[in-house]
């Protein structure tokens, strides 16, 4: 690709990744308010994220075949359209049952976009640029984590929490759809017309390769750290008695740490390699995730949360790059499986968190128990990569 076209494609993919986390950030800030509006407990409201990830899990399985049958551009556009429809339905939802339907659309849309973004990076960008491109996709999501909490609180205070969906997130989905139509090539270099045996071959390549499976299992464990922000604002509001606005500020501060981690991750991958980053960074992130709920001083606690976010972002870039290169002939199928295992990890983390906050009275000790489990997942992720995974690009 020419440089100008390459930049336009990358910009389009970054908007797509930004979109996929907008509702997650919005939901984290307004979790308590959404629960009150629909007259459910916080733990029950948290299960909305579980439903979205269940959809992502099953879609990830299906996408392994769909990516071999349909053009990647078409699937990307489908994902953007479904996400926009889900946002609009979320805004209009009169009851909790309708909200569940909105989550169904959002789960399909977000998972489809994410799978296609990484598949397109693998098919359109040369190897030396993929680490940087993956790092930038994480930067895009962290931009949402930095600015959207503050923007959500501002809009929500003026016009209510639903207005954030209509005034910002829905227009973003329209922009994503238009950019995808204009700038994503109709066919990437690794797309192919499937033969009868290609589906079975893709399955074998992904799941009969020890290193590929190690990356997938590691992803399930690493994303337990991704669940941390879902409960962090509620932790500070309930334990330190801060306001929703202050919680949004803390969220943004942690997101700034992750943003710098995403930039550093792209730089480090090109210099140190994918595997070393995927080993060390999740271990450090997991330890910090465990420690921040034990700190009685809010400033120290937030600093440790930022540290966890910083190294978690580096780990994400390293592991994603390592996973993308495991099965070069079937990158889309590999990333579909990656989405499935990612969803599985988030489901496990969400169930643990929702159950803990439903069964036990939310207090410091229960959040400590929760974060210890989530942080240990990050540590285990690094250990698995160390022992079982290989980087095909350095063999």
Long-range contacts (C-beta under 8 A, 24 or more apart in sequence): 1-124, 1-185, 5-183, 6-124, 6-125, 8-183, 9-120, 9-124, 9-183, 9-184, 9-185, 10-125, 10-133, 10-136, 11-179, 11-183, 12-176, 12-179, 12-180, 12-182, 12-183, 12-184, 13-117, 13-120, 13-121, 13-133, 13-137, 13-184, 14-136, 14-137, 14-139, 14-140, 15-140, 15-172, 15-175, 15-176, 15-179, 16-76, 16-79, 16-80, 16-113, 16-116, 16-117, 16-176, 16-180, 17-113, 17-114, 17-117, 17-137, 17-138, 17-140, 17-141, 18-140, 18-141, 18-143, 18-144, 18-172, 19-80, 19-83, 19-110, 19-113, 19-169, 19-172, 19-173, 19-176, 20-83, 20-109, 20-110, 20-113, 20-114, 20-141, 21-110, 21-141, 21-144, 21-145, 22-144, 22-148, 22-168, 22-169, 22-172, 23-86, 23-87, 23-90, 23-106, 23-110, 23-165, 23-169, 24-49, 24-230, 25-144, 25-145, 25-148, 25-149, 25-152, 25-251, 26-148, 26-152, 26-161, 26-164, 26-165, 26-169, 28-149, 28-229, 28-230, 28-232, 28-233, 28-251, 29-148, 29-149, 29-152, 29-153, 29-156, 29-233, 29-244, 29-247, 29-248, 29-251, 30-152, 30-156, 30-161, 30-164, 30-244, 31-230, 31-233, 31-234, 32-234, 32-237, 32-244, 33-156, 33-161, 33-244, 34-161, 37-161, 38-95, 38-96, 38-99, 39-96, 40-96, 41-358, 42-234, 42-357, 42-358, 42-362, 43-354, 43-355, 43-357, 43-358, 43-359, 44-354, 44-358, 46-230, 46-231, 46-350, 46-353, 46-354, 46-357, 47-350, 47-354, 48-99, 48-100, 48-103, 49-230, 49-346, 49-350, 50-347, 50-350, 50-351, 50-354, 51-100, 51-103, 51-104, 51-107, 52-103, 52-106, 52-107, 52-110, 53-107, 53-343, 53-344, 53-346, 53-347, 53-350, 54-107, 54-343, 54-347, 55-103, 55-104, 55-107, 55-108, 55-111, 55-343, 56-107, 56-110, 56-111, 56-339, 56-340, 56-342, 56-343, 56-346, 57-339, 57-340, 57-343, 57-344, 57-347, 58-340, 59-107, 59-108, 59-111, 59-112, 59-339, 60-111, 60-115, 60-336, 60-337, 60-338, 60-339, 60-340, 60-341, 60-342, 60-343, 61-336, 61-337, 61-340, 62-336, 63-111, 63-112, 63-115, 63-332, 63-336, 63-339, 64-199, 64-202, 64-203, 64-206, 64-332, 64-333, 64-336, 64-337, 65-199, 66-336, 67-115, 67-116, 67-119, 67-332, 67-333, 67-336, 68-192, 68-194, 68-198, 68-199, 68-202, 68-330, 68-332, 68-333, 69-194, 71-186, 71-187, 71-191, 72-116, 72-119, 72-120, 72-123, 72-184, 72-187, 72-188, 72-191, 72-332, 73-180, 73-184, 73-185, 73-186, 73-187, 75-112, 75-115, 75-116, 76-112, 76-113, 76-116, 76-117, 76-120, 76-180, 76-184, 77-177, 77-180, 77-181, 78-112, 79-108, 79-109, 79-110, 79-111, 79-112, 79-113, 79-116, 80-109, 80-113, 80-173, 80-176, 80-177, 80-180, 81-109, 81-177, 82-106, 82-108, 82-109, 82-112, 83-109, 83-110, 83-113, 83-173, 83-176, 84-109, 84-170, 84-173, 84-174, 84-176, 84-177, 85-109, 87-165, 87-169, 87-170, 87-173, 88-165, 88-166, 88-170, 90-162, 90-165, 91-162, 91-165, 91-166, 91-170, 109-173, 111-339, 111-343, 113-176, 114-339, 115-332, 115-335, 115-336, 115-338, 115-339, 116-332, 118-320, 118-324, 118-331, 118-335, 118-338, 119-188, 119-190, 119-331, 119-332, 119-335, 120-184, 120-188, 121-324, 122-190, 122-324, 122-328, 122-331, 122-332, 122-335, 123-188, 123-189, 123-190, 123-191, 123-331, 123-332, 124-185, 124-188, 124-189, 127-325, 127-393, 128-270, 130-321, 130-324, 131-265, 131-266, 131-269, 131-270, 131-274, 131-317, 131-321, 132-266, 132-267, 132-270, 133-266, 134-265, 134-266, 134-269, 134-317, 134-320, 134-321, 134-324, 135-262, 135-263, 135-265, 135-266, 135-267, 135-269, 135-317, 136-262, 136-266, 138-258, 138-261, 138-262, 138-265, 138-313, 138-316, 138-317, 138-320, 139-259, 139-262, 139-263, 141-262, 142-255, 142-256, 142-258, 142-259, 142-261, 142-262, 142-313, 143-259, 144-255, 145-229, 145-251, 145-252, 145-254, 145-255, 145-258, 145-259, 146-252, 146-255, 146-256, 146-259, 147-252, 149-247, 149-248, 149-249, 149-251, 149-252, 149-255, 150-248, 150-249, 150-252, 152-248, 153-244, 153-245, 153-248, 157-245, 190-328, 190-329, 190-331, 190-332, 191-332, 201-330, 202-327, 202-330, 202-333, 203-333, 205-327, 205-329, 205-330, 205-333, 205-334, 206-326, 206-327, 206-330, 206-333, 206-334, 206-337, 207-337, 209-326, 209-327, 210-388, 211-326, 211-388, 211-389, 211-390, 211-392, 212-323, 212-326, 212-327, 212-334, 213-388, 214-384, 214-385, 214-387, 214-388, 214-389, 215-319, 215-322, 215-323, 215-326, 215-338, 215-385, 215-389, 216-323, 216-337, 216-338, 216-340, 216-341, 217-341, 217-384, 218-278, 218-282, 218-319, 218-381, 218-382, 218-384, 218-385, 218-389, 219-319, 219-323, 219-338, 219-341, 219-342, 219-345, 219-381, 220-341, 220-342, 220-344, 220-345, 220-348, 221-282, 221-345, 221-377, 221-378, 221-380, 221-381, 221-384, 222-282, 222-312, 222-315, 222-316, 222-319, 222-345, 222-377, 222-378, 222-381, 223-342, 223-345, 223-346, 223-349, 223-377, 224-345, 224-346, 224-348, 224-349, 224-373, 224-374, 224-375, 224-376, 224-377, 224-378, 225-282, 225-285, 225-286, 225-289, 225-308, 225-312, 225-315, 225-374, 225-375, 225-377, 225-378, 226-312, 226-345, 226-346, 226-349, 227-346, 227-349, 227-350, 227-353, 227-374, 228-289, 228-305, 228-308, 228-371, 228-374, 228-375, 229-254, 229-309, 230-349, 230-350, 230-353, 231-353, 231-357, 231-367, 231-370, 231-371, 232-305, 234-357, 234-362, 235-293, 235-367, 236-298, 236-301, 238-362, 238-363, 238-367, 239-363, 239-364, 239-367, 240-298, 242-298, 250-302, 250-305, 253-302, 253-306, 254-302, 254-305, 254-306, 254-308, 254-309, 255-309, 256-306, 257-305, 257-306, 257-307, 257-309, 257-310, 257-313, 258-309, 258-310, 258-312, 258-313, 259-313, 260-310, 260-313, 261-309, 261-310, 261-311, 261-312, 261-313, 261-314, 261-317, 262-313, 262-314, 262-316, 262-317, 264-310, 264-313, 264-314, 265-313, 265-314, 265-315, 265-316, 265-317, 265-318, 266-317, 268-314, 268-317, 268-318, 269-317, 269-318, 269-321, 273-391, 273-394, 274-318, 274-319, 274-321, 274-322, 274-325, 274-391, 274-393, 275-318, 275-322, 275-385, 275-389, 275-390, 275-391, 275-394, 276-318, 277-314, 277-315, 277-317, 277-318, 277-319, 278-315, 278-318, 278-319, 278-322, 278-381, 278-382, 278-385, 278-389, 279-382, 279-383, 279-385, 279-386, 280-382, 281-311, 281-312, 281-314, 281-315, 281-318, 281-382, 282-311, 282-312, 282-315, 282-319, 282-378, 282-379, 282-381, 282-382, 282-385, 283-378, 283-379, 283-382, 283-383, 284-311, 285-309, 285-310, 285-311, 285-312, 285-314, 285-315, 285-375, 285-378, 286-374, 286-375, 286-376, 286-377, 286-378, 286-379, 286-380, 286-381, 286-382, 287-375, 287-379, 288-375, 289-371, 289-374, 289-375, 289-378, 290-371, 290-372, 290-375, 290-376, 291-375, 292-371, 293-364, 293-367, 293-368, 293-370, 293-371, 294-368, 308-375, 312-378, 315-378, 315-381, 315-382, 319-381, 319-385, 322-385, 322-389, 322-391, 325-391, 325-392, 325-393, 326-392, 328-392, 345-377, 349-373, 349-374, 349-377
